[in-house]
Amino acid sequence: MKHGRSRRLQIRALRSTGEESDYDLIILATGFRTVEFMHPMRITGSAGRSISDIWAKGGRALHGITVESLPNFGMLYGPNTILAHNSIIIMIEAQSKDICALRAEVLRARQAGKSLTIAPEKEKLDEYNDEVQKKLSTSTFAIPAVVRGTRMRKGLSRTIGLGQ
């Protein structure tokens, strides 16, 4: 493409039928697994539970960071943290601050010759995720045609967040 102003960009594409068609825009998607967080990593937590077992019904994390049965585990950009309105940098900065605070507590305990395990209580995790789903169920993202790649079979959204 030449530098300068263009009034229109035309793209010719070959269809699977062998026909050529003109398009103004082509969006390429990789087919990544939008509702399978941490795939294909194998992560095992307490009592030998793997993250794929913990998330068999969909990814859930307290504030998108900590996961039940995975002590001292924190992640960035986890379930229900994808912003539909802003930069991911804002979310990652906030989550980095939270993870650093958790890490600091664990290191303080270690320096004192103690150990500290941090993991969300299941009841708090359930409460938080139920609230997220309740709020999302009355949002634009509850409309099936709006964001198809963010929903699971049972209609739960595990990707889009509420900007927490």
FENCORGI-V600769 format. One line per field, one symbol per residue. ss: DSSP state (H for helix, E for strand, L for the rest). psi: psi as a letter, one per 20 degrees, with the letter a starting at -180 (. if undefined). A space follows every 10 residues. Layout:
ss = ???
psi = ???
This chain:
ss = LLLLLLLLLL EEEELLLLLE EEELLLLLLL LLLLLLLLLL LLLELHHHLE HHHHLLLLLL LELLLELLLL LLLLLLLLLL LELLLLLHHH HHHHHHHHHH HHHHHHHHHH HLLLLLLLLL LHHHHHHHHH HHHHHHLLLH HHLLLLLHHH ELLLLLELLE LLLL
psi = pqqaqphppp ppqprhiiqq qpqhppppqi krnhjmqjpk qoppbqkjpq hhghkhjqpp qokjgqqqjn qkpqqqlaql ippjjaqhhg ghgghggggh ggghgghggg hjjrqpppqq pggggggghg gghgghijrh iiohignhji qrhjjppjgp rjk.
